[in-house]
Amino acid sequence: MKQNRRDQFETRAKSVFVARIILDSLGILFLLIPTWGQSLVEYLPKGLIIYLFLLFGHLFSFLWIGKKFDRLIYFITLCFDLIALVFVVVLTGGLSSPIMSGHLLYAVFFAILYPHPLAILPALLLLPIIPKISTLLGTAVGARDLLLLLWYSGIDLIVVYVVVYFDLQENMRFRKALELEEDKRKLSLLDERQRIAREMHDGLGALLSTIKIQAEFLSELSKNSPEIQKEAQLLQSRTQSALEELRRTVRIMREKFELLPALEELIQNMQELYDYKISFVYSLQQSFDNNYGLHMYRIIQESLTNTGKHAGASEVEIHLEDERELPCQIKEVDLPADLEPQKTKAGSFGSSGVLLEIKDDGCGFSTSKKNEGHFGLLHIKERVEEMNGKIKITSIPDEGTDIEIWFPLEE
């Protein structure tokens, strides 16, 4: 919602700038009126300097739109406009001056740009100042002026009320539209996940089941050939593991995903499949939605798969803990140039986040070497980027690999 109001300010500020320029032009034209021009002759030199100062403020505040403190700068320049308006009004008849209608215009400007009840204060404080200055200059303030004072004050209140009311209504509608759009997106995502899960189960699941049956049949036929029987049994075992992984994936996609039980099951299966020992330290204090937790799960799964297939490790350590600051050593990704991610926004999320470290004692690899056809590291990097995180990979040949990943906690 703040972002929505921010967009409104930039659009409205540009429109108000055009109105201010037109107002400045009208002020110059008013000097052509004989009675006003003659009464202001002695003030024209100073008035010209003030006019140029105000015009510079208008241009500067316009050019500053979209930058830091633009709302404050625009507010200050509008206040300078009001101060200049006070003196013009006093010189042309006080509260009875036709220029007083410009006060209502600035009340609208403040209410549009800063839709808050306090937006009335600058324009409202202007009203008692005008009769006070008129009194100091020797002009008597009568009952008619007091009536005008109340009249303009009432109009200011009405203007601010109407503008703020409609702004709140607009923001409420915008918020509801965002909520409906988010609900629609979630339902669409859920439908898509269920469709993919169904297709995976009916298509890939059936195919793997067929391969498993054929592997069992081949194992029975090859009893007289130990080597073939061993390979058939290995194929049968791997197919069974693939079926279990498929069922686990389908369950994750169709049900609410719980990270810790899924990781414990994954670690047990990986230890049996690749014959290495995994030490797992888990100290997350909060739960995550399916998408966030699934990213963590897939990163760990991909890392353990790479370790089992390529590293030949005997021991793997996994640490997953939250309430951690971004470690200073995780500054940039130690990956080949083709895998190097774009800059992330991790620094803008504050100091608290989740730290994931996966360390093994395998053979290691060269982080500068490009491996054609291997996408494991690329997929890990993409998931880290989606969570606005940081990653550092340290790998030393014959000593092992250390993957450190930090990403901000969900808001």
Number of C-alpha atoms within 10 A of each C-alpha: 11 8 8 11 15 14 13 15 20 17 14 15 21 15 13 20 17 13 14 20 14 11 14 15 11 11 14 12 11 13 16 11 9 10 11 13 16 12 13 16 11 10 12 14 11 9 16 12 11 15 18 11 13 19 17 13 19 22 13 14 24 20 12 15 18 15 9 9 11 18 19 11 17 21 18 14 19 22 17 15 21 19 14 15 19 22 15 19 21 23 16 17 14 23 25 15 13 11 19 22 13 14 21 17 17 22 22 21 24 25 24 21 22 22 23 17 14 12 21 23 13 17 23 21 11 17 19 14 14 20 22 15 15 19 14 9 11 8 14 11 14 9 8 10 15 13 12 15 18 13 11 19 20 12 14 23 16 13 20 23 17 12 20 19 14 12 19 13 12 12 15 13 12 14 14 12 12 13 12 12 12 12 12 12 12 12 12 12 12 15 13 13 16 17 14 15 20 16 13 17 18 11 11 15 18 13 13 18 16 13 16 22 13 15 21 17 13 18 22 13 13 15 12 10 10 11 11 15 19 14 15 22 18 14 19 23 16 14 19 16 16 17 20 14 14 18 16 15 15 19 14 18 21 17 12 10 18 16 19 14 10 15 18 12 11 17 20 12 15 19 17 11 14 16 14 17 17 19 12 15 13 13 12 14 8 9 12 15 12 15 12 17 16 19 18 20 17 15 22 20 17 16 18 26 16 15 26 20 11 13 20 18 23 16 17 22 15 19 15 17 17 19 16 15 15 22 13 6 9 15 11 15 20 17 21 16 12 9 16 14 18 9 12 16 14 19 13 9 15 11 14 16 20 20 24 21 19 23 24 26 20 22 17 21 17 13 17 11 10 13 11 6 6 10 12 13 18 16 15 20 22 17 18 21 19 12 20 19 25 26 24 19 19 17 21 15 13 12 14 21 24 19 17 20 25 27 27 25 22 14 4
